[in-house]
Each structure stands twice: as structure tokens, then as C-alpha cells.
Amino acid sequence: MSVSPDLSSKSSEPHWPEIRAWLQANPQLLADDRALLEEIGLKPHGRNVIEFGRAALTRLEEAVEREADERKRIEGIARANFAAQTATHVAALDLMEARSSTDLSRRLDAVAQGRFGLAGASIALEKPGSVPFGWKSLEAGGVDSLLGEHGLTWLGPNFEGLNLFGALEAEVKSVALIRMAPQFPGAEEPVRHAVCAFGSTEDEGFTPNMGCELVAFIARVVERTAERWPILN
């Protein structure tokens, strides 16, 4: 006669191999305990017949639900990426239709607000030399002071002294700064250091761990478009 193991005789938890061996030796005790079987999701049908359908179906439904949630998440990311890329391409076409440096600055601010829902955008150009109307001016070395000597981009919270968004400066909580180096026709200096700045009203609008490919692409379009016109004194 099989004897039930004394599971309470040990100070530690019972070992599964011992429980498993006991169940193998006394299978009918488990088969006859209908309440226990139903609690663990099994349905007995007479002696020696147990239906695993409900438990198996529950696990299958949970797996399907997880897969559906993951698929929806991936589809949502894909739609967001596609929408952002489409908005970026349309914005690039808007910028390339600019008729002057001033019009370029105005269009950049408009697409930042209208296409991307940002607070605004601006172009800042280092001195010495003239600065187009509608652009911001920076002192010599100003770009390096913002981005670092070899820095190309900076994304993060707005900071005191930036002053690139005019009347909206107080509303801008985070910014993206992209280095530019336009070459204007007829200029004494072959290259002028500049920054393309984007501002968001959200604290997490631009963060250091965020990719900046789209705003960098817009900055490149601004840079190349700006090279169409000389800067007049």
C-alpha cells in the first residue's frame, strides 16, 4: 500500500520529484478529486477521463491576445513613422519653394507648427557678416557654445539664454538644435556657421535619447536652400 508522503515533516518546501512520484503511484486520488481538478482548469468525465480543453483553450486565448496586442503596437509605430516621414517630405517641398532667405525662415516656422505641431522653428547665423531678415544672429563661436566644438546635434530641455524663438520663448520646453554650414554665393567667408532650431511646448518633445533623423533632414534642406541667395548688407 502506498503511503502519502509527510510533506509537513520537513522544514523546507516539498520537492516536486517526490510529489510527482507519489501522484504516479496514486493517480486515482487526483482523478477522483473533482473540486481540485476544476480549480486547476480541468474537467473530469467519469473515471480515468479528464478534459484538458478549457485549460488549453485559456492558454491559447491568452497567447492570441498577447500576439494581437503586440501586432497592434507594431502597426501603431509603423503608422506613426509613415505619417512622420510623409509630413517631412511635404515640409521639404514647402521649404524648397522659398523665394528668399526671409521666406525660407518664415516657411520653416510655418511647417514646424503646421506639419509637426511644434511651437516653432528658427535659423540662427554666426557673425561676423550680415544676417538675413527674419534670421537670428549669434556671436562668433556661438554654434560651438551651443553644440560643442564637434557637436552636430543637441536635443533636450530649453535653457536660459538660447533666445531663438522670439515671443514664444517662454512656451518652449524642449528643443532640437542642428548644426549647419551654408556656403552663400559671393560671400567673403566660404562657410558660415549656423543652427537650425526646433522648439516644442512639451517637456518630452525632444529628449537626448531620441532619434533626430527627421529634423536633421529638414535642417539639411534648409541649409541647401539657403545657399541659393547671397546675403546682402
C-alpha positions in Angstrom: 0.0 0.0 0.0 1.3 3.4 -0.9 1.7 5.8 1.9 1.2 9.6 1.5 4.4 11.5 1.9 4.7 13.5 5.1 5.1 16.9 3.4 5.0 18.7 6.7 7.9 16.8 8.3 10.5 18.9 6.5 11.3 22.5 7.3 11.8 23.3 3.6 9.3 23.3 0.7 8.4 19.8 -0.6 10.3 18.6 -3.6 8.4 18.2 -6.9 10.1 14.9 -7.8 8.7 13.4 -4.5 5.2 14.8 -5.2 5.3 13.6 -8.8 6.4 10.1 -7.8 3.6 9.9 -5.2 1.0 11.1 -7.8 2.2 8.5 -10.2 1.7 5.9 -7.5 -1.7 7.1 -6.6 -3.3 8.6 -9.8 -6.8 7.8 -8.8 -6.8 10.1 -5.8 -6.2 13.0 -8.1 -8.7 11.8 -10.7 -11.4 11.4 -8.0 -10.9 14.9 -6.5 -13.3 16.7 -8.9 -13.1 20.0 -6.9 -9.3 20.2 -7.2 -9.4 19.3 -10.9 -11.9 22.1 -11.6 -9.8 24.6 -9.6 -6.9 24.0 -11.9 -9.0 24.2 -15.0 -9.5 20.5 -15.8 -12.9 18.8 -16.3 -13.4 15.2 -15.3 -15.6 12.9 -17.4 -16.0 9.7 -15.4 -13.2 7.5 -14.2 -9.8 7.9 -16.0 -11.1 10.5 -18.4 -10.2 14.2 -17.9 -10.9 17.0 -20.4 -8.0 19.5 -20.8 -9.9 21.6 -23.3 -10.8 24.6 -21.0 -7.2 24.9 -19.6 -5.7 24.6 -23.1 -8.2 27.0 -24.6 -7.5 29.5 -21.9 -3.7 29.4 -22.6 -4.4 29.6 -26.3 -6.6 32.7 -25.9 -4.0 34.4 -23.7 -1.3 33.7 -26.3 -3.6 35.0 -29.1 -4.4 38.1 -27.1 -0.7 38.8 -26.4 0.1 38.4 -30.1 -2.8 40.7 -31.1 -1.6 43.4 -28.6 2.0 43.2 -29.9 0.7 43.4 -33.5 -1.4 46.5 -32.7 1.6 48.1 -31.1 3.9 47.4 -34.1 1.2 48.6 -36.5 0.8 51.8 -34.5 4.5 52.5 -34.6 4.6 51.9 -38.3 1.6 54.2 -38.9 3.3 56.9 -36.8 6.6 56.5 -38.7 4.9 56.7 -42.1 2.9 59.8 -41.1 6.1 61.5 -39.8 8.0 60.6 -43.0 5.2 61.9 -45.2 5.0 65.2 -43.2 8.8 65.5 -43.5 8.7 65.1 -47.3 5.8 67.6 -47.7 7.7 70.0 -45.5 10.8 69.7 -47.6 8.8 70.6 -50.7 7.4 73.6 -48.9 10.9 74.8 -48.0 12.3 74.3 -51.5 9.6 76.6 -52.9 11.0 79.6 -50.8 11.7 82.7 -52.8 14.3 84.4 -50.5 16.2 83.8 -47.2 13.4 85.6 -45.3 10.7 83.5 -47.0 12.7 80.4 -46.1 12.8 81.3 -42.4 9.0 82.0 -42.5 8.3 78.7 -44.2 10.4 76.8 -41.7 8.5 78.2 -38.8 5.2 77.5 -40.6 6.0 73.8 -41.3 7.3 73.3 -37.8 3.9 74.5 -36.4 1.6 73.2 -39.1 3.2 69.9 -40.1 4.8 68.8 -36.8 2.7 70.6 -34.1 5.8 72.3 -32.7 5.9 75.7 -31.0 8.1 77.0 -33.9 11.5 76.9 -35.6 14.2 79.4 -36.5 17.5 79.8 -38.2 20.5 81.4 -36.4 23.6 82.5 -38.2 27.0 83.4 -36.7 28.7 86.8 -37.1 30.8 88.4 -38.4 28.8 89.2 -41.5 25.2 90.2 -42.3 22.3 88.2 -41.2 19.2 87.8 -43.4 16.0 89.5 -42.1 13.9 87.0 -40.1 17.0 85.0 -39.0 18.6 85.1 -35.6 22.2 86.2 -35.1 24.8 84.5 -33.0 28.2 85.9 -31.9 31.3 84.3 -33.3 31.7 80.9 -31.8 28.0 80.8 -30.8 27.4 77.5 -32.5 30.2 75.7 -30.7 29.0 77.1 -27.4 25.6 75.5 -28.1 26.6 72.2 -29.6 30.2 71.7 -28.5 33.2 72.1 -30.8 32.5 68.9 -32.7 28.8 68.5 -31.9 26.3 68.2 -34.7 23.0 68.0 -32.8 21.6 68.7 -29.4 18.2 67.5 -28.1 16.8 68.3 -24.7 15.2 70.9 -22.4 15.2 74.5 -23.4 17.8 76.5 -21.4 18.3 80.1 -20.4 20.0 82.3 -22.9 19.0 80.4 -26.0 16.5 83.1 -27.2 15.9 81.6 -30.6 12.1 81.6 -30.6 11.1 85.2 -30.0 7.8 85.8 -28.3 7.3 82.1 -27.9 10.5 81.5 -25.9 8.6 81.1 -22.6 6.4 78.4 -24.1 9.2 76.3 -25.5 10.1 73.5 -23.0 12.4 71.4 -25.2 14.5 72.0 -28.3 16.4 70.3 -31.1 19.4 72.1 -32.4 21.1 71.0 -35.7 24.4 72.4 -36.9 24.5 73.8 -40.4 27.4 75.2 -42.5 25.8 77.0 -45.5 28.0 78.5 -48.3 26.5 81.7 -49.6 27.3 82.9 -53.1 29.7 85.9 -53.2 30.5 85.8 -49.5 34.0 86.6 -48.3 33.9 83.6 -45.9 33.3 80.3 -47.8 31.4 78.9 -44.9 29.1 80.5 -42.2 28.3 78.5 -39.1 24.6 78.3 -38.3 22.0 76.4 -36.3 18.5 75.2 -37.3 16.4 75.2 -34.1 13.1 73.5 -33.4 11.1 74.1 -30.2 8.4 72.1 -28.6 5.9 73.1 -25.9 6.2 69.6 -24.3 9.0 68.7 -21.8 9.4 65.3 -23.6 9.1 66.8 -27.1 12.8 66.4 -27.6 15.0 64.3 -25.4 18.7 63.2 -25.6 17.8 59.6 -26.3 15.5 60.5 -29.2 16.5 59.9 -32.8 16.9 63.2 -34.8 16.9 61.9 -38.4 13.8 63.8 -39.5 14.7 67.2 -38.0 18.3 66.7 -39.3 16.9 66.0 -42.8 14.8 69.2 -42.6 17.9 71.2 -41.5 19.9 69.8 -44.5 17.1 71.0 -46.8 17.2 74.5 -45.1 21.0 74.6 -45.5 21.0 73.8 -49.2 18.0 76.0 -50.0 19.6 79.0 -48.2 22.7 78.7 -50.4 20.6 80.0 -53.4 20.8 83.6 -52.4 23.6 85.9 -51.4 23.4 87.7 -48.1 23.0 91.5 -48.8 24.3 94.1 -46.4 
